[in-house]
Amino acid sequence: MDTAHITWNGDLTNTCVHVRSGTAISTDAPVDNHGKGAAFSPTDLLCVSLATCILTTMGISAGQKGIPFQKASARVVKHMAADPRRVARIEVHIEADGLGIEAKERTILERIAHTCPVARSLHPDLVQDSTITWV
């Protein structure tokens, strides 16, 4: 079964539709690469994929282990390199509500965060700088 259908709209934009849900997102080339920056760029989505995978796998693990993982958010910073143009580094800064989560459980969730499927799928030359702050 297909995962997504993508339509090239011209003008450096695409529309991506998730087959199962029908949810759509748009992409645009970034301003520093001939686009308008009117939507996520493909490299933005790569970085967002890492952050959402981290939060999702933390949530899955917490649910399986009965850990009260209720509130969390992430901030992503993308660092580009030239020659070849690529994402060189992704910073993922996570803030999570640590209320009721013991130190041992935090360690479990942090370990899960650094080994999520997206993290394991990225090229080893891409620096992944993920931090979790328990508030």
PERARA-V688150 format. One line per field, one symbol per residue. ss: DSSP state (~ for helix, > for strand, _ for the rest). Layout:
ss: ???
//
This chain:
ss: ___>>>>>>>__>>>>>>_____>>>>>__~~~______>_~~~~~~~~~~~~~~~~~~~~~~~~______>>>>>>>>>>____>>>>>>>>>>>______~~~~~~~~~~~___~~~~~_____>>>>>>>>_
//
